[in-house]
Amino acid sequence: MKNKFAKWKPYIFLAILLASLIPLVWLGRYNYPTGDDYYYGTEAHLVWQQTGSIPQAVSAACAGVAKSYQIWQGTYSALFLMYLAPNAFSNTAYHLVTFVILLLLCGSIFYLLRPLVCRFLPGTDGDWITISSVLSFLCVQTVVFQSDSFYWYNGSMYYTGFFAVTLFFLGTLLRYLSNGKKILLLPLLLFAVFLGGGNYVSLLPCMLLMVTVTFLLLLRKNKKAYLCGITSAVLLLSFAVSAMAPGNQVRQDGMWKIPAWKAIAKCLLQGIRYTFAWTRLWWFLAALLLLPVFLRILQKKNGEFFSHPILFTGYSYGLFCSMSCPLFYTMNSTGPGRAVAIVYYTFLLISFAVFFYWLGFVIRRLQMRQNASEKKAVFGNLKIARYAAMAILLLGLLFTGLWQETSAVKAIRVLANGEAAAYAAEYEERLLLLNDPEVTDVVLTPFTHQPAMIYTGDLPGDPEDPTSQKTAQYFGKNSLYVDYSR
């Protein structure tokens, strides 16, 4: 009976993860575009309405990227996706945003951990499913900024979407390091070019990690260093194309830029703040759930790998802190919630890697100092302590109400109280007005219902604002704005 439960346990974790995603995806049915979704989607939308041609819509998006590269920002691949916002084709397509973002995020975690657990570590498919399910659950359910991260296309794709693509890139790199198949160079290069035009928050640690891997392979005179070096060069060159865009300077003029050394100092200090803030009940509960999986893997892993815990921790902390550098350097702040969200995802992945490494270090020391009977007693006491700690943590989550702050519970609450449906009804009424050809100058009323999970803000209250003008163009109006005095 015990063996049967152990066999099915990974799939129980997977089922819990999938069940927890259902309310979020269901809430996406009431999700609608706003702000930058209209601003960037206008060109492709108008071409699509006139021609019904996808190639011509894509061409319009490319023209928009070229323009923005000169006057606003250099993140070319991100801009391309922004100009091809799903609402450019239909509002129904926008309802799929949450499903796509969650699929990318969870899928990338599973993709990354597959070679890491099953090839570089002596883990099983069950171990991989368990670890991936727990970490995916944490990323989705305990992140604070759900609306920007999962529902607003422009913000979620730029940050959570590109973070997921970064994990797909690293997962492909691990597969190449494992099997040495040169055919993987093509997807690696495509990923590198794509990521080079994305957000710098997830790009910077990716570049540092890629250069580190190449350097270590060169030290060992490993032939795989050649292809990794090519990939690193393409990634760096792609970043240079993005960073040197004339539009970056235009945009930077309106921001509070600080010296690089000060940005580095601030991000190192912020990393400490994040660590204390995010190592909480949910983290400890996940650590206890994964503890037997980690121990099972470590008993089969060569202990020499865990000889440098301080070095591993320091490098991992540096990678984690590097994510905040672009934000402090350009904005002198931690950035918007959607940017902090991907820093949080990275914290979870890196902190559990560090936890695993230190666990391996401790076990290695125990194996060197204790005999078999002593080790058995230690693991027996550890099992009892683990169950006791899990019971305490579950009670803590129950009585503190932290379980009510999970993304799934929030989504269920918004669905159950009717806020989502009421917001959708208001939006559909607004669309009737916006699509009325006889109304050329539109004055909108602010939304009465603003559900926290899916409402990310409204259009500006100034008809001269660029977003108002673009939205008016989107709907074929002379002018458009929201009257917040009503």
KOLLUM-751655 format. One record per residue (C-alpha): x, y, z. Coordinates in steps of 0.02 Angstrom, whole numbers, plus 50000, padded with zeros to 5 digits. Each point is the difference from the previous one (the first is absolute). Layout:
% residues N
XYZ...
This chain:
% residues 486
500005000050000501425011850045500894996549835498415003449902499775016750087501815004749965499734995649817498485011349986500615014250111500825010149858498374999549903499045005950153501145015350006499735002649814498114998450019500015013050141500995011949888498814997849853498465001950112500725016150073500175007449824498184997149951499275015350093501345011449925499684994049823498125001050026500165017950061500915003849838498324998749911499605017150074501665007849953500075014849879501375011049924500455017150065501305013849986501564994149908499044985449926499085012849893501505011549981501114986749922498644989649918499255013849894501044998149841499784981249985498165001550047499615012749864500934989949868499124984150057498305008649987500375006749826500844984649924499714984950111501804995449957501154993350137501605003549898499485018249977499585001550186501724993050040500775012549879499105014150089500684993650166501774999849930499795018049942499445004550176501534991550074501155010049884499165016250052500054996450187501834994649985500405017649947498905009950119499614989650155500914983550039501114986949922499204984050061499584994449824499274982750030498955006250146499365014349894499554988049862498894990050118499265016150069499535006049826499204983149968498905000850155498594987049994498665013750004500685005949833499084985049928498554997650122499505002750181499644981550010501844996649969500405011350148499044988150114501384987249965501405010950070499964992350174499994982249931501505003649887501015008850136499694986250129500404986749870501645008749960500495002450182499594982550063500564991749839501695008750006500304994450180499624982049955501085001549843501485007350095499964987450142499834984449892501844998849946500605007350165499124987050108500034984849886501695002149913501185010450106499284993350163499514981850026498165004250016498514990949930498535006249897498994999950161501285011250085499965012049852498105001050000499955002950188501325013750003499295008749845498224999450065500455007150171501075014149928498705004249866498665000550135501045012150103500365011349851498195001349947499094999650166501105010550113500535014149883499235016550056499735009049835498784988349911499125012849891501605006649919500794982749993498614989249928498605010949930500665015949922500764994449835501235014249975500754998650174499874981250024500774995349833501425012550019500504993150170499254983150046499954994649817501825004449966500524992450166499204983749943500905000849832501635002550097499664983750093499654991249834501685006549937500914993750155499094983449990500604998049820501765004550056499954986450133499444987449870501475004749890501214998650146499274982950036499934992049827501165011149897498845000149849500565014149885498265001349925499525009350160501095014749946498605006249886498675001850137501315007050118500455013649876498175003949964499665001350186501545011250020499435012149865498245000450070500535002450182501255013649952498505010749952499044996850160499975007550174501695002750081499434993750170500004981749949501305002549862501445005850111500124984350111499764989349844501515008249917501044998250158499554981750015500364996749816501715008250010500404990450160499564983349921501085004049848501465005150112499904984050105499944989349843501555008949933500914996850164499634981549982500455000549814498284993049961499545000149815498265006150043500775016950043500055004149814498124999649971499665007850171501215014049952499075003149838498355000650094500735011950129500665011549864498315000549910499105003350165501185014450042499915007349825498104999150002500015009050166501165013249926498795002949855498625002950127501035010650121500705011649865498305004749931499785019049981498314998550084500794994250162500835016850024498375009049963499104989850131501435001150125499915019049997498354998850091500654988250135501085001750154501644991849953501344996550132501844994649986500324981549965500964997150162498565007050100498754989049908501064984650040500115004750183498125002750009499594983649915501144990350119499125007950148498294997249921500414981649980500144998650189498325008650022499194988549873500734984650083499285004450171498335005149925499784984849890500674986150112498344997650086498764986450049499654994649822501874998249964500304989450155498504989049963500644996949823501744996350069499284986850116498974992349860501544998949888501184994350138499734981149976500195002049811501625009750021500674987350126499594985549884500945008349858501485004950110500264982450063500454995149821500985015749954501905001450009500385010350156501505008849922498815011249905499475008250164501735005250057499805018949977498365005950081500625017850035500575002449820498384992749931498945010850115500975015849960499894997449812498144995850012499685015650103500945010449872498924993249859498435003550100500525017950043500515003749821498165000149951499725016050099501485009149922499125005949840498545006350105501065009850123501155006449862498615007049891498625003650127500865000550170498644988550067499514981750009498905002849848498164996049967499144984950076500124989849839501905001950005500104995550184498984984549959501364992349891501305004350132498904990050119499914985149881501895000249988500175001150189498964984250018501024990249871501695005950065499584998650186499464981949980501584996349900501025007250143498964990250126500344984149901501865003749990500195003350187499004984350036501244990449892501455007950094499274995050169499654982249943501774998549934500675005050171498844987650086500574986049885501805003850043499735000450189498644987550040499744981449977498464992249921499024997850163500315017950054499445006649830498424989750009499595007350170500315017649936498854997649850498684992150113499995015050116499995011649850498424991649934499095002650165500575018150010499455002949820498224994250033499895010550157500655015549910498794997449855498544999150122500565016350082500215008749832498284994349938499215006650159500965016249975499345001849822498244996450062499955011950148500975014349921498874999649848501454999149877499114986549903498685012949955501325010449910500414986449874499625004049819498714986149986499015005550154500045018149941499354994749829498624989650078499505014750109499905011949852498984987349902498854995950144499575017850051499535004649822501305013749979500794991749848498344997749910499445017850043501645007249934499824989949840498225006349978500585018150021501394997149875498814992749871498875015250020501515011149970500434990149843498255003249931500345018650013501774998649931499404990049851498555011649961500485008749835498855014850036500955004950159501635008449949500515008750162499914987950146499945004550184500074984350107499404997450178501254991950121499664981950043498914997750154500644982350025501894998150008500404982050049501754999050073500604985049900499545005949825499825018950011501705007749963499455017949972498995010149876500335011649854500645017850035498875014550043500845011549874499484999149816501725006749951500914985850088500904988749873499094984550065498315008949983500445005249823500574982649952498434992150073498935012549905500924995049841499744981650045498115002450003499935012949859499525014750111500505018349995500315000750187499844988850152500305001450186499314994750169499115013550102500564996550178498965014450068498434989949976
